[in-house]
Amino acid sequence: MLKTDLPQVLAIEQQLFADPWQAGMFTEEIDKHEAWVAINELNQIVGYLTGWLVADDFSLNNIAVDKSFQRKKIATKLLKEIIKKLRTRKCKNIFLVVRESNLAAIRLYEKFQFVIIGKKKEYYQKPVEDALVMKLEIEEK
Ligand SMILES: CC(C)(COP(=O)(O)OP(=O)(O)OC[C@H]1O[C@@H](n2cnc3c(N)ncnc32)[C@H](O)[C@@H]1OP(=O)(O)O)[C@@H](O)C(=O)NCCC(=O)NCCS
């Protein structure tokens, strides 16, 4: 993700989330952490993923796919790519939080064999909802 991608990224973010990230949050991910976009054959941004790698642990902070391009395995490709990159950087675990009602995302994570390791009470606003905490061990044995 580049800063010049932000108009397209923010448009997707606003389309999908009731409490969307603002530009500054993406800028911080671009400057200090990991931020990737998925681009289609027309050079349009159709999805993105961001997170923080701290020591052995990657915190997946955001993953989203434009509504018109969902169910085409774009999130799957984004996750596969980041897992490949993280393995080369000796990352051992990926953590994420997800709204308890977000079945699409939970199904996606379960396909990657993320497991639920906890719950954060009333973690989300707009609407208030609990978060599931999920973890995937990616260390190659
Ligand atoms: C969750 C999200 C990123 C998935 O993106 P996507 O590119 O459509 O996902 P994929 O096509 O790679 O789907 C892979 C698998 O995830 C599951 N899945 C994805 N969307 C689903 C849905 N709407 N309902 C049920 N399962 C779903 C399915 O198992 C799917 O495999 P299948 O299509 O063979 O059945 C997308 O729905 C999205 O952007 N949602 C809004 C933002 C969001 O909630 N982000 C996660 C925050 S924690």
The ligand as a Gaussian input file, in Angstrom:
#p B3LYP/6-31G(d) Opt

LIG

0 1
 C      -14.181000     -11.201000       5.173000
 C      -13.747000     -10.739000       3.773000
 C      -12.403000     -10.015000       3.887000
 C      -13.590000     -12.005000       2.880000
 O      -13.074000     -11.594000       1.618000
 P      -13.307000     -12.439000       0.284000
 O      -12.253000     -12.044000      -0.701000
 O      -14.707000     -12.339000      -0.146000
 O      -13.026000     -13.921000       0.818000
 P      -12.632000     -15.195000      -0.059000
 O      -13.299000     -15.140000      -1.395000
 O      -11.155000     -15.378000      -0.039000
 O      -13.354000     -16.342000       0.807000
 C      -12.670000     -17.462000       1.346000
 C      -13.630000     -18.255000       2.209000
 O      -14.097000     -17.455000       3.311000
 C      -15.468000     -17.776000       3.599000
 N      -16.348000     -16.645000       3.276000
 C      -16.012000     -15.487000       2.664000
 N      -17.096000     -14.687000       2.563000
 C      -18.127000     -15.363000       3.114000
 C      -19.499000     -15.057000       3.318000
 N      -20.039000     -13.897000       2.912000
 N      -20.270000     -15.965000       3.962000
 C      -19.765000     -17.149000       4.387000
 N      -18.443000     -17.500000       4.210000
 C      -17.655000     -16.617000       3.590000
 C      -15.831000     -18.941000       2.685000
 O      -15.465000     -20.125000       3.370000
 C      -14.901000     -18.685000       1.499000
 O      -14.646000     -19.804000       0.733000
 P      -15.716000     -20.214000      -0.438000
 O      -16.035000     -18.968000      -1.216000
 O      -14.980000     -21.278000      -1.205000
 O      -16.933000     -20.725000       0.287000
 C      -14.824000      -9.831000       3.112000
 O      -16.093000     -10.440000       3.267000
 C      -14.878000      -8.441000       3.672000
 O      -14.157000      -7.544000       3.228000
 N      -15.755000      -8.206000       4.668000
 C      -15.916000      -6.874000       5.249000
 C      -14.699000      -6.462000       6.028000
 C      -14.420000      -7.398000       7.180000
 O      -15.334000      -7.860000       7.864000
 N      -13.136000      -7.681000       7.426000
 C      -12.704000      -8.549000       8.504000
 C      -12.606000      -7.781000       9.754000
 S      -12.051000      -8.828000      11.098000

